[in-house]
Amino acid sequence: MVYQASPARYESMEYRRCGRSGLKLPAISLGLWHNFGDTTVLNTSRQLLQRAFDSGITHFDLANNYGPPPGCAEENFGRILREDFLRYRDELIISSKAGYTMWEGPYGDWGSRKYLISSLDQSLKRMGLEYVDIFYHHRPDPETPLEETMRALDSVVRQGKALYVGVSNYPAELAAQAIDILNSLGTPCLIHQPRYSMFERWVEGGLLDVLQEKGVGSIAFSPLAGGQLTDRYLEGIPSDSRAASGSRFLNADQLTEEKLNKVRKLNAIAQRRGQKLVQMALAWVLRGDRVTSVLIGASKVSQIDDALGMLENRHFTAAELAEIEEILL
Ligand SMILES: NC(=O)c1ccc[n+]([C@@H]2O[C@H](COP(=O)([O-])OP(=O)(O)OC[C@H]3O[C@@H](n4cnc5c(N)ncnc54)[C@H](OP(=O)(O)O)[C@@H]3O)[C@@H](O)[C@H]2O)c1
């Protein structure tokens, strides 16, 4: 059956301006890091994308290396795009990145002009796209001159292969330099993509100030700490969860009793607020309006629905914020 997007898709989502740019992003965006590779049934990935788009989630985030195997998430996304979303292309913000190991030899990693431009060409082929909306440098490269990396980002915009560019995982000072170089080249930095959640708060130590001052947006990845900031692990480790999957990013060792205790206390506050912990954790990242969008992952359609419920209660009292702060200390 041909996919028809819901006519109600723009009724409940909040769209937020990305820094001082002309682009608005949905308050919730969907990342394709997990659950879009060859180990996931294609129909599951399709259902996640459809549910997201039907709910006003217009932004899908990819990278060259998402899979497994690397490249596969872009290929699978490309297929679903062709089959279901082609006529909605202009309603979508699709991003990709390069910066981690992608192919053998000295040109398949880090931040050289050679790597970034070749990698984006490959990503476009895999997804069957003429351009991506946002192209990121995925992580800082300690060896390549920053100027070269930023010039490569400027080039892909001038070549029409990306509409906007951004950086990811850049510490505050380096981000400030990158933003300045991009401005001087005439291609403003649209966005920074850092990890940010109740359990990972490094961005509060200067990065958010830099971005605000320079008018650059931000999209917080892993806002649920990979699933830790949910009720997923309160009764043990379910067999279909990320922590049970052998992931090196989330495993049983990280789910310490101390952490689970914090999760239990946070869960109690969320219940008092009449929402799920997932919803409170996402609303917390968006508090203060310095983060443009939260970039979630999902293995089930119901997880997207849970995240959307956040939009019904984004407000915190000062007392609630103080109580949360106490727990996170
Ligand atoms: N720039 C970078 O370096 C970088 C790095 C990492 C990620 N990212 C981006 O950020 C995106 C999101 O990362 P993430 O997947 O780590 O984000 P996350 O939102 O912190 O974690 C998502 C996981 O949490 C669990 N979950 C979600 N909703 C739930 C619910 N309602 N109840 C119970 N469990 C729930 C699911 O895991 P289960 O599998 O257990 O169901 C889901 O896959 C990625 O797809 C990628 O686009 C970027």
Ligand as a Chemical Component Dictionary entry (heavy atoms), coordinates in Angstrom:
data_LIG
# 
_chem_comp.id                   LIG 
_chem_comp.type                 NON-POLYMER 
_chem_comp.pdbx_formal_charge   0 
_chem_comp.three_letter_code    LIG 
# 
loop_
_chem_comp_atom.comp_id 
_chem_comp_atom.atom_id 
_chem_comp_atom.alt_atom_id 
_chem_comp_atom.type_symbol 
_chem_comp_atom.charge 
_chem_comp_atom.model_Cartn_x 
_chem_comp_atom.model_Cartn_y 
_chem_comp_atom.model_Cartn_z 
_chem_comp_atom.pdbx_ordinal 
LIG N1  N1  N 0  26.855 13.027 16.854 1  
LIG C1  C1  C 0  27.170 11.936 17.505 2  
LIG O1  O1  O 0  28.345 11.651 17.788 3  
LIG C2  C2  C 0  26.070 11.019 17.940 4  
LIG C3  C3  C 0  26.338 9.958  18.841 5  
LIG C4  C4  C 0  25.254 9.160  19.247 6  
LIG C5  C5  C 0  23.975 9.402  18.758 7  
LIG N2  N2  N 1  23.776 10.418 17.857 8  
LIG C6  C6  C 0  22.426 10.683 17.283 9  
LIG O2  O2  O 0  21.472 10.722 18.329 10 
LIG C7  C7  C 0  20.421 9.780  18.039 11 
LIG C8  C8  C 0  19.824 9.275  19.314 12 
LIG O3  O3  O 0  20.807 8.593  20.091 13 
LIG P1  P1  P 0  20.341 7.484  21.123 14 
LIG O4  O4  O 0  19.629 6.406  20.375 15 
LIG O5  O5  O -1 21.489 7.151  21.979 16 
LIG O6  O6  O 0  19.239 8.347  21.944 17 
LIG P2  P2  P 0  18.385 8.116  23.253 18 
LIG O7  O7  O 0  17.084 8.761  22.932 19 
LIG O8  O8  O 0  19.138 8.588  24.424 20 
LIG O9  O9  O 0  18.203 6.536  23.407 21 
LIG C9  C9  C 0  17.296 5.859  22.576 22 
LIG C10 C10 C 0  17.011 4.484  23.153 23 
LIG O10 O10 O 0  16.359 4.586  24.421 24 
LIG C11 C11 C 0  15.379 3.561  24.541 25 
LIG N3  N3  N 0  14.071 4.222  24.654 26 
LIG C12 C12 C 0  13.596 5.250  23.932 27 
LIG N4  N4  N 0  12.351 5.577  24.299 28 
LIG C13 C13 C 0  12.019 4.720  25.275 29 
LIG C14 C14 C 0  10.837 4.549  26.035 30 
LIG N5  N5  N 0  9.758  5.302  25.855 31 
LIG N6  N6  N 0  10.835 3.584  26.987 32 
LIG C15 C15 C 0  11.919 2.804  27.179 33 
LIG N7  N7  N 0  13.061 2.912  26.462 34 
LIG C16 C16 C 0  13.108 3.859  25.516 35 
LIG C17 C17 C 0  15.456 2.732  23.251 36 
LIG O11 O11 O 0  16.389 1.672  23.456 37 
LIG P3  P3  P 0  16.007 0.113  23.335 38 
LIG O12 O12 O 0  16.797 -0.376 22.188 39 
LIG O13 O13 O 0  16.477 -0.456 24.635 40 
LIG O14 O14 O 0  14.538 0.007  23.128 41 
LIG C18 C18 C 0  16.045 3.723  22.272 42 
LIG O15 O15 O 0  16.684 3.130  21.176 43 
LIG C19 C19 C 0  21.128 8.731  17.169 44 
LIG O16 O16 O 0  20.229 7.962  16.410 45 
LIG C20 C20 C 0  21.988 9.595  16.309 46 
LIG O17 O17 O 0  21.225 10.193 15.280 47 
LIG C21 C21 C 0  24.792 11.225 17.464 48 
# 
loop_
_chem_comp_bond.comp_id 
_chem_comp_bond.atom_id_1 
_chem_comp_bond.atom_id_2 
_chem_comp_bond.value_order 
_chem_comp_bond.pdbx_ordinal 
LIG N1  C1  SING 1  
LIG C1  O1  DOUB 2  
LIG C1  C2  SING 3  
LIG C2  C3  SING 4  
LIG C2  C21 DOUB 5  
LIG C3  C4  DOUB 6  
LIG C4  C5  SING 7  
LIG C5  N2  DOUB 8  
LIG N2  C6  SING 9  
LIG N2  C21 SING 10 
LIG C6  O2  SING 11 
LIG C6  C20 SING 12 
LIG O2  C7  SING 13 
LIG C7  C8  SING 14 
LIG C7  C19 SING 15 
LIG C8  O3  SING 16 
LIG O3  P1  SING 17 
LIG P1  O4  DOUB 18 
LIG P1  O5  SING 19 
LIG P1  O6  SING 20 
LIG O6  P2  SING 21 
LIG P2  O7  DOUB 22 
LIG P2  O8  SING 23 
LIG P2  O9  SING 24 
LIG O9  C9  SING 25 
LIG C9  C10 SING 26 
LIG C10 O10 SING 27 
LIG C10 C18 SING 28 
LIG O10 C11 SING 29 
LIG C11 N3  SING 30 
LIG C11 C17 SING 31 
LIG N3  C12 SING 32 
LIG N3  C16 SING 33 
LIG C12 N4  DOUB 34 
LIG N4  C13 SING 35 
LIG C13 C14 SING 36 
LIG C13 C16 DOUB 37 
LIG C14 N5  SING 38 
LIG C14 N6  DOUB 39 
LIG N6  C15 SING 40 
LIG C15 N7  DOUB 41 
LIG N7  C16 SING 42 
LIG C17 O11 SING 43 
LIG C17 C18 SING 44 
LIG O11 P3  SING 45 
LIG P3  O12 DOUB 46 
LIG P3  O13 SING 47 
LIG P3  O14 SING 48 
LIG C18 O15 SING 49 
LIG C19 O16 SING 50 
LIG C19 C20 SING 51 
LIG C20 O17 SING 52 
# 
